[in-house]
Amino acid sequence: MDDHEDRAPKPIRRLQENLINRIAAGEVIHRPASALKELIENSLDAGSTSIRITVKDGGLKLLQLQDNGCGIRKADLPILAERFTTSKLQQFSDLSKISTYGFRGEALASMSYVSHLSVVTKTQTDPCAWKAFYAYGKLMEGAPGQTVDPKACAGNDGTIITIEDLFYNTPTRLSALRSTSEEYNRILDVVTKYAVHNPTVAFTCKKVGSTSPELTTPSTNTPVNTIRMLYGHTLAREMLSSSVTCDASVPQSESWKAEIHFSSANYQGKKTIFLLFINHRLVESSRLKRALENVYTGILPKGTSPFIYLNLQIDPRAVDVNVHPTKKEVHFLNEEGIIEKVADSLTDALAAKGESRVFQTQTLLTAGGDSGRFISKKRKSRDEDMSEGEDGEEGEELAAASTQTDPKKKVSSHLKVRTSTQDRTLDSMFPVTHSSQIGSSSSDLGAPPKVDGPRDVHESQCLLHSVLSLRALVCTEKHELLTEIIEKHTFVGIVDLNRCLSLIQHSTNLYLVNHASLAEELFYQLGLRQFGNMSKLKLDPPPPLRTLVKIAVEAEDIPADAPLPKPQIVDRIVDILMARREMLSEYFSFNISEDGLLQSLPLILRDYTPNLDKIPEFLMRLGPQVNWTSESECFQTFLRELAYFYVPGPAPCAPYEAEDNQQQEKAERWQIQHVVFPAMRRYLTAPKALLDADVVQVASLPELYKVFERC
């Protein structure tokens, strides 16, 4: 009987209206960035030429947009946030010629179901602005005891829409979101894309409490200039443009045109940046993206990607815009033909540019007689013969390269370059006195253990002007020759660990380098590269911050007549760090609990562990050495102190001469050779300042041969 009752059909009930609307809201508003996208589109539909965005906690606490558009009539405010209220459609046939962003009337309604929504608006004909509050699609009172009617207030022409406490009533959706910094980066990404496509509209985006905006563009601009401002001069210098049109007079075709801005073969991005606007809607198309990426196959080096901005305009009758709740996707006729023509246009433009990339290659020197050749050659783009079109110096260079590859041509000994990591290092030239000096295989004493190189360190997407300026400064101070030496060097060995001296070889020259100075610059650049998206080095159990700072201060030789005694210095440093722990956590993954426990440190380079004995000194230096009053200088000085902490070497109170630290010395040597120097090859942009005292040429093979010849 019980089983029979369990199998009985359950009654069908009508869902409550609020529940229906909250379910529908989840289809439109996925995260703060999707809400902002809807607001920006409404502002553009209103004819705005200036859009200002203010964000707090990644848009979860506050997301506000202010524009100077046509505004909203007071008479329309009562139904503004109801579902399916729109000024864009009157009948279903209007969908076939829709030319505005919004048309279903679900955006503001959805926001009112999952947040506290308020609107301040004024039209040109209104004597004052009107403010209204909304909840669940209906007008509500702004304060207890007030009526729900819109209230008169001061305001400029246009609209201010404020969203507070987003997803406050949907905790599952709230917990599924990423960190506030990542949500803010998504917001910046949306604003950046709409700013590129709408260069005549001024965009500004900033955090609450920030003195300067993280993103700002003028209202009189062009797409290329906007790309230069938002993506950098490096990309703008390599931008190419093309346009494709198709006339409707051709049988069985629809009229369309495409405007494309894309990077040349000389630009190498970490990942593909693809901005696609179809009839001015920001949409996605995996097929179109894949087709355009394939154009660059064989042109760009492996692991690098292009930048593509495509503005496609199609007859509205050939586009179905109503296939996705957030208008993320659209369907249109003759999709394959359009993709083919756009890809062909991209290919033709890249070929017309006629550029090729130059690569230096070195062959490994082995025991054979044909090794040791240094070949410089032009790498041509796909389907281009290397021997055609070369003359002058380039022709001679290729002729020399082809001569060197002839197996009958013997290379002089003083021109041979050892590049094989299987050859002996400096350490292997000394006798083995203890089994701990031997690698895992005693049959190959000179070869280091096989290990993987450092994992990829991806550049974070950050549009803070201060961070972009610091990254640009690194490129400006780059010394080309020294960077090439570091990039193509062969590690010889550590000369003196305590004095931080090592030997490296590049081509036929031998260099003595201060690996501590090079490592400090490397870790600074890696920290800047990962700003806002660093991994964490968790401390378990977390030590007390005050205790660590006290250890370092007590070890310092502070004069008796110093302005502050040691206890007050400790208090001052701890107060500084505690007051800024939210900023340190968001930007640097430097986590301090409310009760003053140090939970994690930034992890700059995976597979590398800094000397944790240096933590007290690192924390103490953060107080006086970091300029906490200026944003740019704060980031720069903090990253410099972090890099100084990461530099290989013992703590001041624990030099390597002590017997207890012999194992640590061995581990330090291994990390320098197998982690730090490989990372330098990949990521270090060497500044000219390192040439002053940190990199010295100590020998040149051709010069040494001259000495022996005289003997």
C-alpha positions, 0 to 999 in steps of 0.5 A: 500500500505504501509503495502504491502511494509512492508511485502515485502522481504528484499534483502539478502546482503553479509556481509563485510569481516571485519564485518564477521571477527569481529563476528567470533572473538567474538566467540573465544575471550570472555575475556582476559583469553580466549585470554591468553589460546590461546596464552599459547597453541600456546607456548606449541605447539612451544615446549616452556619450559618457558612462561612469562606473563605480564598483565595490567588492567586485560589484557584489556590494555596489555596482553603480552606472551613471550616464548622460543619456536621454533619461527615463520619464517619470511616468514610466518609473512605476513599471520600469523594473517589471518583466517584459516592459520595453520601449523597443518592441511593440509586436513580434515582427519587430524582432526582425529589424531590431537595432538596439541592444535591449528589447525584452525588458528583463535586465532591470527586472532581473536585477531587482529580484536579486539585489537592492535597486535604485534609479535616479533619472532626469530628462531634458524637459524635467525640472528636477531628477526623480529617485525610485527604489525597487524590489521584486520588480515593484516600487518600494519605499526608500526609508520606513514611513515613506511612500513608494512614489518616486521622490524629487531630487537634484540631478543632471540629465541622464540616469544613475542606476545603483545595484547594492548587495547583489545576490543577497537572497541567493546565497548559492549563487553568491558562494559560487562566485570567484574572489572579488578581485577576479570579479572586478577584472571581469568587469574591467574586461567588459568595459574595455571591450565596449570602450573599444567598440564605442570610441566616441563614448567616454568610459570611466571605471573605478573602485569606491574610495580610489583616487583615480580610475583604473580605466578611462577613455576620452569621447573623441577617439578611434578604435585603434587609439582606444586599443593603444590606451587599453591594451598598450603601445606594443600591441598598437604598433603591430595593429593591421586593419582590413575590411570586407563587404558583400553586396546583396545584389549577388544572388542568394546572398545577404548584404554584410560588411566587416571591419577587422583590426588584428595583430601582425606576425610580430605580436606575441600574446599569451592568449588569444584576445578576440573581441566580436561585435555583431550588429554592435552586440558583444557576442561569442562565436567559437567557430569564428574564433577558431577559424581566425586563430587557424590563420595564425597557425604557422605564422606565430611561434607555438605558445603565442596568440593574436589579438583580433577585433571584429565588427560585423554588421549584417542585415537585421533580417538575417540575424536571430538575436533572441536565442540566448537569455543574455544575448551572448549568442546570435544566429545568422544566415550564411554563417560559413560563407561569412567566416570564410571571407573574413578569414581570407581577408585576414590571410591576405592582409598578413601576407601583404604585410610581408613580414617574417620573424627572425630567430637565432638557433644554436645546435647542441655540441656533442662529441661528434665532429659536426657540432658547434655551429651557430646559425642565423637565418630568416624564418619565413611565413607559411608557404614562402620559400626561404631562398626567394627575395633575399639580397644584400646582407640577408642573402649573404647571411643565408649563404653563410648559414648554408655553408656552415651546415655542410658536413664537410666544412670543419668549424674552428675550435675557437668558434665552437660553443658548448650548449649541451646541458649534458656536459660537465658543470663547474661542480662536477670538476671537483672530487666527490668527498661525500655520497650526499654530493652525488645525484640519484645516479652514481654512474653519471656524476657530472649530469644533474638530475632530470627535472622539469623547468619552472611552470608557466607564469602567466601575466594577469589581466590588470588594468590598473594604470599604476601597474601598467606603468610599472610593467611598461617601465620594465620594457623601457629599461630593457637592455637588449644584449644583456637580456639575450645573454641571460635568455640563451646562456648555459649555466656553468656553476656556482663560484661562491654561494655566500658572495652570490657569484656564479658563472654562465656562458653565452656564445664564446664568452664566459660571464661572472654574475651576481645571481642574487641581483639577477634573482631579485630583478627576476622575482620583482618582475614575476611579482609584477607579472602576476599582480592581483593573481598570485598563488599562496604559500600557506603557513600551517600553523600560522605564526603570530605577526607581532611575534615575527616582527618583534624577533626582527626588531630585537635583532636590530642594533637600534641606538639608545637615542632613537626616536622610538623604542623597540616596543613602539617600533613593533606596534607601528609596523604591526598597525601598518600591516593590519590596517592594510591587510585587505589590500595585501590579500587582494593584490598580493595573496598576503593574508593576515587574519583578524587576530593577527596571524600570518596565514599565507605569503605570496608564491611568486615562482612554483617549485621554488621555496624561499628561505623562511628564516627571513620572514621576520626581517621581511615583515619588519622591512615592510613598515619603513621601506614601503611607501604606503601613501602613493599607489604606484610607489606602494606597489613598486616598493612592496614588490621590491621588498618581496623580491628581496625576501625571495633572493637565494641566501641565508638569513642574517642570523644563520650563515651557511658556515654552520654545520646545521645548515649544510643541508640547506646550502645543498638545497639552495644550490639546487634551486639556484641551478635548476629553478632560478636560472631556468626561470631567468632564461624565460622571464627576465627582462634584464635592465641596463643597471645590472651591467654596472657591477652584477655581470662581468665578462671574465673570458672570451674563447677567441682571445684565449686562443690568441694567448695560447698561440703566442705561447 
